[in-house]
């Protein structure tokens, strides 16, 4: 047992040793901090030297992230999603880029799952799990696109092989916001996904609470296929892209909440099918990418009553003689703001059919009068235009702001002729009450003309000048012309940067409908 003297010596030694240890630790901390500052300074100096050789290294994280998002936004439209996701590419450049990419869930919220063959199912399933994990809780934009190799054809469908991918889709179904199923995604595969979704979702919960847009690129032909009902309870579903194979749309192949849909894309239907679609979707606002078809398939001419609907935007392609007339003869759209009409004649047996047999302006004119709609945008991209008094229908469109017209290259009489140009010319006193009613297109701001113009050049320039100098009506803000003609170069001097000579016979982007769910 230690004596009192020994205990006093030990206590003194403990105090002194503890003090020394504390000093060592403090010194170590100061040295560590100093070393850290030296490392940071050297790293900054190194990055400074590297930035001279590689300027991207000098870009701050917030600016770099903006660049990342620009790359990502280019892929938001699912039809441009690359097989190898841009987010993986960005995360593979260097440690800094990887850290930034992994800390940005939005970069991982869109993916294209393209399966080349059965052995690739496992890899794509893991890829989907990777994206759902890194995107955290963000809504997902997905494309499930087996290629045209018939990897998932109904005849060769193997539930065991497809189970991992179907399970990965079902596991993230509650976060689907926009999803598109490719044109080789079979009914059997979709039924497996549906089965797994219902298996993992409690009965009291909606399986697809975030779903906003749905796309089917394949036309399913089975007459009895009415059992795909996983989308029926999606409360936020508003947009559907589906090229329906059943011409009259009497028995839809997918169960949806029809009365909440506001956008339908790629409706390839006969006239009766369009009527049934509009009746089934009373809240529909946009119907784009449509083709009026069916007569060459033996469909009857529609003879039902005129349908009144609150559709605001309609884009249709007329492919067969009489179909356009039949459609417009049976529609009344009092809320219509945008109308795009195009034609395609290369499927006809007789490509030299008279214009009046392709479609009739009188039907479109009667439709506009009957609808009494405040149409603000009209694009006529037709190969044959019936000469029934020129563009007489423009007289019934006082609210029109944007007008695009494609002059046929058929060699017949011009439609956009000198007489029409003179009608579009504003007189100096066009603002008086007595003359305002006679002004053609008083609110026109954008004019796009595709094709040869045979009108008098001086009259055309006078029209442009009057539309620029007017004080009582809307001023012309943009003019688009194709092809470029030397006789119209003087128009450039009038409009300056508001005049555009197009390089291709195509309307500017804002006058064209790009069909896409997203």
Buried (B, 14 or more C-beta within 10 A) or exposed (E): EEEEEEEEEEEEEEEEEEEEEEEEEEEEEEEEEEEEEEEEEEEEEEEEEEEEEEEEBEEEEEEBBEEBEEEBEEBBBBBEBEEEBBBBEBBEEEEEBEEBBEEBBBBBBBBBBBBBEBEBBEEBBEBBBBBBEBBEEBBBBBBBBBBEEEBBEEEEBEEEBBBBBBBBBBBBBBBBBBBBBBBBBBBBBBBBBBEBBBEEBEEEEEBBBBBBBBBBBBBBEEEEBEBBEBBBBBEBBBBBBBBBBBBBBEEBBBBBBBEBBBBBBBBBBBBBBBBBBBEBBEBBBBBBBBBBBBBEEEBEBBEEEEBEBEBBBBBBBBBBBBBBBBBBBBBBBEEBBBBBBBBBBEEBEEEEEEBBBBBBBBBBBBBBEBBEBBBBBBBBBBBBBBEBEBBEBBBBBBEBBBBBBBBBEEEEEBBBBBEBBBBBBBEEEBBEEEBBEEBBBBBBBBBBBBBBBEBBBEBBBBBBBBBBEBEBBBEBBBBBBBBEEEEBEBBBEBBEEBBBBBEEEBBBEEBBBEEBBB
